[in-house]
C-alpha cells in the first residue's frame, strides 16, 4: 500500500501513526502542498478533491483520512476498530464529530490561521476567524473534557481509531494557539495517546508545518 500525503498535516500524520501501530507496511509518497502538487493532473487522478492524504491499495484509491483509518484497521481484527455494532457506531460517532466540529470548526482554522499562514507566507492571521475558532474549540473541548473525566479513552475505555483522529490536531496545539490549558482531562488523555511510540516513529521533521 502507498500513502500520498504531507507529513506535518495531522490528517496524514494520524494515518501514518496508525499504520505504524498496526505494523502495516505503508510506502509513503510526499505531496508538496506548498508547491501545489495536490493540484497536479497525476494527483487529481487519485483524488479529484485535490486533498491529502490518499491511500492506494492495488487498484483501490481511498481519500478522506478518517475513512483511511477505518480501512486500515478493518484489514485485520483489532480492538482499535471493534466489530460489535454498538462499539463501531460509537467510534463512527466520534469520527463524525471530529470531522464536523472538532476539526472543521475548531482545530483546523486555528492551525491554518496561526501556523500555515506563517509557514507559507500567506499573510497575517484573520483575527475574526481565530476568535470564532477559539469559541468553537472552547465549546467542543468542554464537552470532550467532561467525557474524558469518566473514560480513559473515547470508546469503551479502550484505544481506538477515534483516539487517533481526535488527538492528531493537538500535536500542533501550542503553535496553533489552541487553548487546551483549562482542560486537564483532555491533557491527560492526550498524554496517553501521544506517548504511543507510533507517533514519534512517524513524526514530521518540521512539526511546525501543518
Secondary structure, DSSP 4 states (H G I P E B T S, - for coil): -EEEE-TTSHHHHHHHHHHHHHT---EEEE--GGGTGGGSHHHHTT-TT--S-EEEETTEEEESHHHHHHHHHHSS--GGG--SHHHHHHHHHHHHHIIIIIIIIIIHHHHIIIIIHHHTT--S--HHHHHHHHHHHHHHHHHHHHHHTT-SSTBTTB--HHHHHHHHGGGGHHHHT---TT-HHHHHHHHHHHTSHHHHHT--S-TT--
